[in-house]
Amino acid sequence: MQNLQTMEEIDAFINEHELTLLYISKVGCSVCHGLLPQVESLLLNYPNIKTGHIESTQVPEVAGRFNIFAVPVILVFVEGKEYLREARIVHMDLFEEKLNKIYKNMVG
């Protein structure tokens, strides 16, 4: 996952890639740090998804930009538009089903 540290980097990252996943977390969030390895492992099956990690304490304006009220948050963008959002408690099997549908529609 690429670390994104400014809103400019985040916007460019979303717009430069067809399929993008952003993982937004916070320092000291045990749920955030426990979920991240599971998401990274799952993404090995989806090589065409570009992934970025945002530490919300480093980029506080990310909360307002994406209407985030709790972390962790996973946002999936297709051609710059948000298609999937998972927040707080993420059920990995359901998330994988949704992600798989999006991926198959875009990649085949």
N, C-alpha and C positions, 0 to 999 in steps of 0.2 A: 504494500500500500504506500502510495506517495503521501508524504506529509504536506498539507496545505496550510499556509500560515497567514494569508491575507484574503480578503474578499475578492480582490482582483484575480489572485491565483485560482480561487474556487470557481469563479464565473468562467474564467478561461478554460479551466479543466473540464467543466460541464459542457461548454460549447465546442470544444475541440474534438470530442469523442462521441461516437454514436450511442454507445452504451456506457453509462457511468454509475458507479456506486459510491456514495459518500457514507463514511462511518463517523459519527459525531459522538465524542465522549468528553469526559471531564476528569481532571486529576482527582484522585481519591475516591472515585466511583468504582466500587468492587464489582458491580454488575457489568459496567462498561468493560473493565479489564478481563472479566471472566468470559464475556461473550465474544470479544475480539478474536481470539484464536479459533473459535468455532466458525465464525464468519470467514476468516482467512482460509481455513481448511475447506469449507464449502466452495469457495470461489476458485479453487484449483480445478473444479469441473467446468468452469465458465471462463475460458481464456480470453474471450473477446470483450469482457467487461473490464473497463479501466477503473481502478479503485483508488480512492483518496481517503485519508484520515484527517479529521479536524479535531483538535483539542480546543473545546469551547472556551477555556480560560485564556487561551492565546488569541482567539478571534471571537470576542464577545458579541460582535454584531451579527454573527451567524445565527444566533437565536431569533433575532428580529427578522432577518432576511428569509428564513425558512419556517417561521412560526413554531419554534421549538420550546416546549415547556418542561420537558424532562429528558434526561439522557439515560441510556444510549439511544441514538436514533440512526436508523439505516434509511437512506434515501436512494432510490434507483431512478435514474433519468434516461429517457430514450429521446435522442435527438434534441436534447436541451429541455425537455419537459418532464416533470415529475410524474412517474407512473406507479411508484410503490413507496410506501412509507411504513416502517415498523418502528415502534418506540417502546421504551421501558422494558417490558417483559416480552421477549421475542421467542416464539415457539419455532424452533429451527425447521421442523418438518413442514409446517405450514408456509413458512417463509420460502423454503426451497421449492415447494410446489408453485407458488406465485412467481418466483424468479425464473423457474424453468419454463413456464408458459411464455413469459416475456422474451426470454432468450430464444426459444424455438421460433417464435414469430419473427424475430429480427434476424437471426442467424440461419435458421433452418435445421 
